């Protein structure tokens, strides 16, 4: 049995939505205005295509779960992503007026996490299928930087050396300024022979560093990333902004907003993407729960040789122990960049503080809107919200919100 549907809108995850008597129906890879037919097996046929439909740029699109929106024309796609932020703000009663969205295109992603598993017929290396834990064995990925795609065969060979039969393997790849930083995690004790084979492969492939389960196997050169005048060597597998140009835009917005501040707090600071740039004009107190990231930040600051103002670091779980209003008295500016869960407890303390200027960076529009509501209720005025399309062809959208009191 087949059914026909008219797509009326896009859902938050990018699926087309059709209204039916039994409620909304999710139809992946469809667009508003399209008429489609779906079989009992879930296959979807486009009967009347939208003007916004374009050809995908990757042979794996539709099976690989990494991208959801390659089939949508750029202007319509960016309008939809901006609307995700606007709708989240509206639900919290916040003015949804946004700054123009920043987009960077494909072929720029510098950080990626691959999944690998040893199957009966060899190694599967790539990304999970949409809505499944099955692996799509990829031959290309146009979203990634060319220096990563040029090493896909080497990375798959690495997986073949290190993957076990019982555990799914993750390989995090970060394209640094001086080579690839590759962090493998197979969840198991690895035979010494396999480790030696992996080291030989890393040397032949020219990796800057190879680590396994958090321990460095070989470091041909210390991986480096720029953060203003500083050079940061991230810990293996560390979180960094996935697109360097996106980090520059976000850091530029934050730095411009806090330019006149003398003492700034950077909460959820990571390895200092904001702190090291802010220290060009202000003293910075940087708080983070991940000790290796703090160590990388501290080393990067010290290696500038006095070019930056003081950066103090603090290991602190800001979810369990947010910085209290009384502690915040020493700061006239603050930036926070929490994980997807947002910073509800921290914003409750900020709302009681006298901090003059706040920059809130977020990868989740829903929790950002919730946190902005808390700050607004505490007397802060929202100056602007700027969407950032860092994760191209996905429903994920970042945003930078600027506030003052």
One Martini backbone bead per residue (centre of mass of N, CA, C, O) as a GRO file, in nm:
protein
  405
    1UNK     BB    1   0.097   0.036   0.021
    2UNK     BB    2   0.018   0.372  -0.068
    3UNK     BB    3   0.099   0.724  -0.003
    4UNK     BB    4  -0.006   1.060  -0.015
    5UNK     BB    5   0.172   1.382   0.016
    6UNK     BB    6   0.191   1.710   0.164
    7UNK     BB    7   0.431   1.941   0.217
    8UNK     BB    8   0.442   2.211   0.469
    9UNK     BB    9   0.715   2.146   0.636
   10UNK     BB   10   0.984   2.172   0.861
   11UNK     BB   11   1.155   2.022   1.083
   12UNK     BB   12   1.406   2.036   1.322
   13UNK     BB   13   1.561   1.783   1.149
   14UNK     BB   14   1.456   1.826   0.824
   15UNK     BB   15   1.195   1.706   0.791
   16UNK     BB   16   0.923   1.649   0.634
   17UNK     BB   17   0.579   1.773   0.674
   18UNK     BB   18   0.267   1.602   0.720
   19UNK     BB   19  -0.074   1.635   0.734
   20UNK     BB   20  -0.285   1.423   0.927
   21UNK     BB   21  -0.535   1.258   1.091
   22UNK     BB   22  -0.291   1.123   1.286
   23UNK     BB   23  -0.084   1.339   1.216
   24UNK     BB   24   0.229   1.396   1.182
   25UNK     BB   25   0.455   1.336   0.903
   26UNK     BB   26   0.766   1.196   0.849
   27UNK     BB   27   0.978   1.302   0.556
   28UNK     BB   28   1.260   1.243   0.432
   29UNK     BB   29   1.395   1.450   0.189
   30UNK     BB   30   1.184   1.682   0.200
   31UNK     BB   31   0.972   1.959   0.083
   32UNK     BB   32   0.805   2.226   0.069
   33UNK     BB   33   0.533   2.159  -0.169
   34UNK     BB   34   0.549   1.862  -0.191
   35UNK     BB   35   0.474   1.563  -0.364
   36UNK     BB   36   0.431   1.236  -0.215
   37UNK     BB   37   0.537   0.886  -0.197
   38UNK     BB   38   0.464   0.610   0.031
   39UNK     BB   39   0.563   0.315   0.142
   40UNK     BB   40   0.562   0.053   0.360
   41UNK     BB   41   0.894   0.069   0.359
   42UNK     BB   42   0.948   0.407   0.334
   43UNK     BB   43   0.957   0.491   0.057
   44UNK     BB   44   1.031   0.791  -0.140
   45UNK     BB   45   0.841   0.975  -0.383
   46UNK     BB   46   0.868   1.230  -0.614
   47UNK     BB   47   0.606   1.399  -0.781
   48UNK     BB   48   0.647   1.711  -0.673
   49UNK     BB   49   0.875   1.951  -0.693
   50UNK     BB   50   1.064   2.181  -0.561
   51UNK     BB   51   1.238   2.474  -0.630
   52UNK     BB   52   1.448   2.402  -0.382
   53UNK     BB   53   1.555   2.168  -0.539
   54UNK     BB   54   1.860   1.978  -0.540
   55UNK     BB   55   2.153   1.839  -0.597
   56UNK     BB   56   2.360   1.639  -0.462
   57UNK     BB   57   2.724   1.621  -0.372
   58UNK     BB   58   2.681   1.320  -0.260
   59UNK     BB   59   2.670   0.972  -0.290
   60UNK     BB   60   2.569   0.927   0.030
   61UNK     BB   61   2.315   1.065   0.014
   62UNK     BB   62   2.050   0.914   0.223
   63UNK     BB   63   2.235   0.714   0.403
   64UNK     BB   64   2.399   0.901   0.535
   65UNK     BB   65   2.380   1.076   0.858
   66UNK     BB   66   2.550   1.349   0.831
   67UNK     BB   67   2.334   1.446   0.616
   68UNK     BB   68   2.008   1.633   0.542
   69UNK     BB   69   2.046   1.917   0.322
   70UNK     BB   70   2.152   1.885   0.009
   71UNK     BB   71   1.849   1.931  -0.138
   72UNK     BB   72   1.879   2.246  -0.063
   73UNK     BB   73   1.865   2.553  -0.126
   74UNK     BB   74   2.051   2.794   0.013
   75UNK     BB   75   1.840   3.014   0.087
   76UNK     BB   76   1.634   2.819   0.219
   77UNK     BB   77   1.824   2.690   0.422
   78UNK     BB   78   1.906   2.952   0.580
   79UNK     BB   79   1.620   3.034   0.658
   80UNK     BB   80   1.563   2.781   0.827
   81UNK     BB   81   1.795   2.813   1.032
   82UNK     BB   82   1.708   3.087   1.140
   83UNK     BB   83   1.422   2.990   1.230
   84UNK     BB   84   1.513   2.807   1.458
   85UNK     BB   85   1.598   3.045   1.637
   86UNK     BB   86   1.343   3.222   1.630
   87UNK     BB   87   1.147   3.011   1.749
   88UNK     BB   88   1.291   2.975   2.019
   89UNK     BB   89   1.255   3.269   2.111
   90UNK     BB   90   0.945   3.289   2.092
   91UNK     BB   91   0.885   3.065   2.310
   92UNK     BB   92   1.026   3.287   2.528
   93UNK     BB   93   0.947   3.590   2.449
   94UNK     BB   94   1.156   3.673   2.221
   95UNK     BB   95   1.296   3.860   2.004
   96UNK     BB   96   1.346   3.730   1.660
   97UNK     BB   97   1.556   3.923   1.577
   98UNK     BB   98   1.816   3.895   1.335
   99UNK     BB   99   2.104   3.839   1.218
  100UNK     BB  100   2.280   3.747   0.977
  101UNK     BB  101   2.382   3.464   0.853
  102UNK     BB  102   2.657   3.248   0.883
  103UNK     BB  103   2.837   3.110   0.603
  104UNK     BB  104   3.092   2.854   0.460
  105UNK     BB  105   3.042   2.589   0.346
  106UNK     BB  106   3.213   2.350   0.200
  107UNK     BB  107   3.526   2.202   0.277
  108UNK     BB  108   3.589   2.303   0.616
  109UNK     BB  109   3.604   2.068   0.799
  110UNK     BB  110   3.836   1.986   1.078
  111UNK     BB  111   3.627   1.809   1.247
  112UNK     BB  112   3.598   1.446   1.307
  113UNK     BB  113   3.386   1.149   1.360
  114UNK     BB  114   3.455   0.825   1.323
  115UNK     BB  115   3.327   0.501   1.233
  116UNK     BB  116   3.417   0.159   1.333
  117UNK     BB  117   3.396  -0.188   1.202
  118UNK     BB  118   3.420  -0.536   1.227
  119UNK     BB  119   3.339  -0.732   0.971
  120UNK     BB  120   3.312  -1.005   0.775
  121UNK     BB  121   3.427  -0.820   0.508
  122UNK     BB  122   3.550  -0.610   0.709
  123UNK     BB  123   3.582  -0.270   0.707
  124UNK     BB  124   3.385  -0.018   0.852
  125UNK     BB  125   3.399   0.334   0.733
  126UNK     BB  126   3.231   0.622   0.894
  127UNK     BB  127   2.882   0.653   0.915
  128UNK     BB  128   2.581   0.664   1.023
  129UNK     BB  129   2.284   0.595   0.965
  130UNK     BB  130   1.983   0.700   0.944
  131UNK     BB  131   1.842   0.584   1.232
  132UNK     BB  132   2.123   0.425   1.288
  133UNK     BB  133   2.409   0.191   1.365
  134UNK     BB  134   2.485   0.168   1.086
  135UNK     BB  135   2.748   0.159   0.853
  136UNK     BB  136   2.884   0.385   0.623
  137UNK     BB  137   3.095   0.331   0.361
  138UNK     BB  138   3.321   0.566   0.271
  139UNK     BB  139   3.470   0.764  -0.018
  140UNK     BB  140   3.343   1.043   0.075
  141UNK     BB  141   3.357   1.411   0.194
  142UNK     BB  142   3.267   1.740   0.113
  143UNK     BB  143   3.280   1.874   0.406
  144UNK     BB  144   3.572   1.831   0.419
  145UNK     BB  145   3.880   1.874   0.428
  146UNK     BB  146   4.115   1.779   0.202
  147UNK     BB  147   4.326   1.665   0.415
  148UNK     BB  148   4.124   1.443   0.503
  149UNK     BB  149   4.027   1.304   0.238
  150UNK     BB  150   4.326   1.222   0.157
  151UNK     BB  151   4.314   1.012   0.435
  152UNK     BB  152   4.095   0.785   0.425
  153UNK     BB  153   4.261   0.529   0.364
  154UNK     BB  154   4.445   0.550   0.612
  155UNK     BB  155   4.217   0.545   0.825
  156UNK     BB  156   4.109   0.268   0.745
  157UNK     BB  157   4.372   0.116   0.804
  158UNK     BB  158   4.376   0.187   1.100
  159UNK     BB  159   4.114   0.041   1.169
  160UNK     BB  160   4.217  -0.243   1.079
  161UNK     BB  161   4.433  -0.255   1.309
  162UNK     BB  162   4.243  -0.161   1.580
  163UNK     BB  163   4.000  -0.314   1.547
  164UNK     BB  164   3.741  -0.492   1.686
  165UNK     BB  165   3.476  -0.730   1.724
  166UNK     BB  166   3.323  -0.592   1.994
  167UNK     BB  167   3.393  -0.288   1.909
  168UNK     BB  168   3.335   0.031   1.859
  169UNK     BB  169   3.500   0.273   1.665
  170UNK     BB  170   3.680   0.580   1.721
  171UNK     BB  171   3.777   0.862   1.499
  172UNK     BB  172   3.951   1.152   1.562
  173UNK     BB  173   3.978   1.442   1.346
  174UNK     BB  174   4.234   1.703   1.327
  175UNK     BB  175   4.303   1.990   1.146
  176UNK     BB  176   4.593   2.130   1.155
  177UNK     BB  177   4.851   2.345   1.065
  178UNK     BB  178   5.065   2.065   1.088
  179UNK     BB  179   4.833   1.847   1.078
  180UNK     BB  180   4.711   1.546   1.185
  181UNK     BB  181   4.491   1.467   1.454
  182UNK     BB  182   4.476   1.134   1.587
  183UNK     BB  183   4.197   0.974   1.767
  184UNK     BB  184   4.176   0.659   1.906
  185UNK     BB  185   3.889   0.432   2.000
  186UNK     BB  186   3.845   0.076   2.109
  187UNK     BB  187   3.800  -0.016   2.422
  188UNK     BB  188   4.090  -0.168   2.422
  189UNK     BB  189   4.337  -0.376   2.445
  190UNK     BB  190   4.638  -0.350   2.261
  191UNK     BB  191   4.852  -0.487   2.079
  192UNK     BB  192   5.175  -0.412   2.017
  193UNK     BB  193   5.177  -0.475   1.715
  194UNK     BB  194   4.943  -0.282   1.640
  195UNK     BB  195   5.077  -0.025   1.740
  196UNK     BB  196   5.321  -0.036   1.548
  197UNK     BB  197   5.156  -0.029   1.287
  198UNK     BB  198   5.027   0.247   1.347
  199UNK     BB  199   5.289   0.409   1.356
  200UNK     BB  200   5.378   0.355   1.069
  201UNK     BB  201   5.131   0.473   0.932
  202UNK     BB  202   5.152   0.761   1.052
  203UNK     BB  203   5.423   0.820   0.922
  204UNK     BB  204   5.343   0.773   0.623
  205UNK     BB  205   5.089   0.985   0.642
  206UNK     BB  206   5.175   1.244   0.827
  207UNK     BB  207   5.105   1.259   1.111
  208UNK     BB  208   5.134   1.448   1.390
  209UNK     BB  209   4.924   1.259   1.559
  210UNK     BB  210   4.888   0.956   1.768
  211UNK     BB  211   4.613   0.813   1.944
  212UNK     BB  212   4.518   0.573   2.217
  213UNK     BB  213   4.303   0.591   2.456
  214UNK     BB  214   4.464   0.882   2.535
  215UNK     BB  215   4.741   0.780   2.415
  216UNK     BB  216   5.044   0.847   2.291
  217UNK     BB  217   5.224   0.704   2.021
  218UNK     BB  218   5.273   0.964   1.822
  219UNK     BB  219   5.487   1.273   1.777
  220UNK     BB  220   5.613   1.451   1.525
  221UNK     BB  221   5.422   1.700   1.602
  222UNK     BB  222   5.284   1.963   1.746
  223UNK     BB  223   4.975   2.044   1.752
  224UNK     BB  224   4.829   2.341   1.586
  225UNK     BB  225   4.645   2.638   1.689
  226UNK     BB  226   4.486   2.934   1.641
  227UNK     BB  227   4.452   3.223   1.893
  228UNK     BB  228   4.543   3.460   1.757
  229UNK     BB  229   4.867   3.491   1.888
  230UNK     BB  230   4.819   3.207   1.963
  231UNK     BB  231   4.926   2.860   2.034
  232UNK     BB  232   4.750   2.555   2.024
  233UNK     BB  233   4.764   2.232   2.196
  234UNK     BB  234   4.560   1.991   2.175
  235UNK     BB  235   4.414   1.744   2.302
  236UNK     BB  236   4.321   1.443   2.249
  237UNK     BB  237   4.002   1.472   2.110
  238UNK     BB  238   3.923   1.753   2.119
  239UNK     BB  239   3.731   2.022   2.143
  240UNK     BB  240   3.636   2.208   1.852
  241UNK     BB  241   3.574   2.406   1.621
  242UNK     BB  242   3.489   2.278   1.307
  243UNK     BB  243   3.535   2.581   1.194
  244UNK     BB  244   3.757   2.827   1.166
  245UNK     BB  245   3.577   3.060   1.053
  246UNK     BB  246   3.365   3.039   1.277
  247UNK     BB  247   3.548   3.108   1.511
  248UNK     BB  248   3.624   3.390   1.411
  249UNK     BB  249   3.341   3.508   1.418
  250UNK     BB  250   3.273   3.453   1.714
  251UNK     BB  251   3.523   3.597   1.833
  252UNK     BB  252   3.460   3.873   1.708
  253UNK     BB  253   3.192   3.924   1.853
  254UNK     BB  254   3.297   3.894   2.142
  255UNK     BB  255   3.533   4.100   2.136
  256UNK     BB  256   3.369   4.351   2.055
  257UNK     BB  257   3.173   4.346   2.304
  258UNK     BB  258   3.444   4.329   2.518
  259UNK     BB  259   3.656   4.560   2.460
  260UNK     BB  260   3.602   4.755   2.733
  261UNK     BB  261   3.691   4.538   2.909
  262UNK     BB  262   3.908   4.441   3.188
  263UNK     BB  263   3.733   4.193   3.319
  264UNK     BB  264   3.714   3.844   3.227
  265UNK     BB  265   3.491   3.575   3.181
  266UNK     BB  266   3.546   3.221   3.092
  267UNK     BB  267   3.296   2.990   3.035
  268UNK     BB  268   3.361   2.706   2.907
  269UNK     BB  269   3.667   2.741   2.764
  270UNK     BB  270   3.848   2.521   2.721
  271UNK     BB  271   4.141   2.608   2.517
  272UNK     BB  272   4.084   2.934   2.437
  273UNK     BB  273   3.937   3.076   2.192
  274UNK     BB  274   3.859   3.333   2.367
  275UNK     BB  275   4.066   3.398   2.592
  276UNK     BB  276   4.319   3.456   2.405
  277UNK     BB  277   4.182   3.701   2.267
  278UNK     BB  278   4.091   3.870   2.517
  279UNK     BB  279   4.396   3.904   2.632
  280UNK     BB  280   4.466   4.153   2.446
  281UNK     BB  281   4.261   4.355   2.658
  282UNK     BB  282   4.228   4.142   2.904
  283UNK     BB  283   4.161   3.996   3.181
  284UNK     BB  284   4.140   3.634   3.256
  285UNK     BB  285   3.888   3.397   3.360
  286UNK     BB  286   3.920   3.040   3.327
  287UNK     BB  287   3.658   2.792   3.301
  288UNK     BB  288   3.690   2.427   3.353
  289UNK     BB  289   3.663   2.061   3.368
  290UNK     BB  290   3.897   2.003   3.156
  291UNK     BB  291   4.222   1.973   3.221
  292UNK     BB  292   4.370   1.948   2.941
  293UNK     BB  293   4.256   2.215   2.831
  294UNK     BB  294   4.379   2.401   3.046
  295UNK     BB  295   4.673   2.327   2.989
  296UNK     BB  296   4.674   2.430   2.697
  297UNK     BB  297   4.603   2.720   2.763
  298UNK     BB  298   4.837   2.786   2.956
  299UNK     BB  299   5.064   2.727   2.754
  300UNK     BB  300   4.982   2.927   2.535
  301UNK     BB  301   5.006   3.180   2.708
  302UNK     BB  302   5.308   3.147   2.794
  303UNK     BB  303   5.421   3.129   2.486
  304UNK     BB  304   5.381   3.447   2.422
  305UNK     BB  305   5.574   3.624   2.605
  306UNK     BB  306   5.369   3.872   2.708
  307UNK     BB  307   5.138   3.954   2.490
  308UNK     BB  308   4.944   3.892   2.726
  309UNK     BB  309   4.731   3.897   2.946
  310UNK     BB  310   4.608   3.763   3.210
  311UNK     BB  311   4.552   3.400   3.266
  312UNK     BB  312   4.324   3.236   3.459
  313UNK     BB  313   4.276   2.913   3.594
  314UNK     BB  314   3.981   2.683   3.638
  315UNK     BB  315   3.869   2.397   3.789
  316UNK     BB  316   3.519   2.356   3.688
  317UNK     BB  317   3.188   2.263   3.759
  318UNK     BB  318   2.926   2.456   3.631
  319UNK     BB  319   2.682   2.273   3.697
  320UNK     BB  320   2.743   2.216   4.009
  321UNK     BB  321   2.941   2.501   4.023
  322UNK     BB  322   2.859   2.789   3.990
  323UNK     BB  323   2.916   3.110   3.951
  324UNK     BB  324   2.868   3.343   4.173
  325UNK     BB  325   2.763   3.658   4.218
  326UNK     BB  326   2.996   3.737   4.413
  327UNK     BB  327   3.227   3.640   4.213
  328UNK     BB  328   3.133   3.840   3.967
  329UNK     BB  329   3.227   4.131   4.065
  330UNK     BB  330   3.521   4.133   3.909
  331UNK     BB  331   3.339   4.157   3.647
  332UNK     BB  332   3.251   4.328   3.323
  333UNK     BB  333   3.286   4.050   3.166
  334UNK     BB  334   3.128   3.774   2.961
  335UNK     BB  335   3.175   3.429   2.858
  336UNK     BB  336   2.965   3.159   2.719
  337UNK     BB  337   3.020   2.789   2.616
  338UNK     BB  338   2.819   2.554   2.628
  339UNK     BB  339   2.672   2.291   2.600
  340UNK     BB  340   2.363   2.178   2.496
  341UNK     BB  341   2.238   2.220   2.793
  342UNK     BB  342   2.364   2.467   2.888
  343UNK     BB  343   2.329   2.751   3.161
  344UNK     BB  344   2.111   2.774   3.392
  345UNK     BB  345   2.258   2.808   3.666
  346UNK     BB  346   2.452   3.034   3.573
  347UNK     BB  347   2.229   3.239   3.481
  348UNK     BB  348   2.102   3.276   3.759
  349UNK     BB  349   2.356   3.423   3.868
  350UNK     BB  350   2.387   3.642   3.653
  351UNK     BB  351   2.107   3.779   3.709
  352UNK     BB  352   2.241   3.878   4.004
  353UNK     BB  353   2.447   4.047   3.870
  354UNK     BB  354   2.694   4.317   3.752
  355UNK     BB  355   2.748   4.242   3.479
  356UNK     BB  356   2.758   4.425   3.185
  357UNK     BB  357   2.873   4.195   2.981
  358UNK     BB  358   2.740   3.946   2.745
  359UNK     BB  359   2.843   3.633   2.590
  360UNK     BB  360   2.642   3.392   2.413
  361UNK     BB  361   2.727   3.063   2.330
  362UNK     BB  362   2.566   2.828   2.093
  363UNK     BB  363   2.435   2.477   1.995
  364UNK     BB  364   2.132   2.552   2.124
  365UNK     BB  365   1.845   2.719   2.083
  366UNK     BB  366   1.671   2.627   2.321
  367UNK     BB  367   1.876   2.682   2.559
  368UNK     BB  368   1.936   2.970   2.486
  369UNK     BB  369   1.652   3.086   2.524
  370UNK     BB  370   1.626   3.010   2.819
  371UNK     BB  371   1.876   3.175   2.917
  372UNK     BB  372   1.781   3.453   2.811
  373UNK     BB  373   1.531   3.468   2.988
  374UNK     BB  374   1.681   3.480   3.255
  375UNK     BB  375   1.844   3.739   3.191
  376UNK     BB  376   1.606   3.924   3.127
  377UNK     BB  377   1.468   3.889   3.410
  378UNK     BB  378   1.750   4.020   3.537
  379UNK     BB  379   1.798   4.292   3.324
  380UNK     BB  380   1.879   4.217   3.047
  381UNK     BB  381   1.984   4.325   2.724
  382UNK     BB  382   1.917   4.247   2.400
  383UNK     BB  383   2.105   4.313   2.114
  384UNK     BB  384   2.192   4.022   1.978
  385UNK     BB  385   2.148   3.761   1.714
  386UNK     BB  386   2.378   3.515   1.566
  387UNK     BB  387   2.387   3.298   1.323
  388UNK     BB  388   2.567   2.973   1.274
  389UNK     BB  389   2.677   2.775   0.988
  390UNK     BB  390   2.881   2.517   1.066
  391UNK     BB  391   2.679   2.264   1.004
  392UNK     BB  392   2.654   2.162   0.715
  393UNK     BB  393   2.355   1.997   0.621
  394UNK     BB  394   2.226   2.055   0.901
  395UNK     BB  395   2.026   2.126   1.199
  396UNK     BB  396   2.268   2.265   1.311
  397UNK     BB  397   2.291   2.565   1.523
  398UNK     BB  398   2.446   2.853   1.589
  399UNK     BB  399   2.503   3.118   1.847
  400UNK     BB  400   2.525   3.479   1.916
  401UNK     BB  401   2.477   3.652   2.220
  402UNK     BB  402   2.412   3.995   2.317
  403UNK     BB  403   2.463   4.167   2.635
  404UNK     BB  404   2.321   4.416   2.872
  405UNK     BB  405   2.317   4.668   3.173
   0.00000   0.00000   0.00000
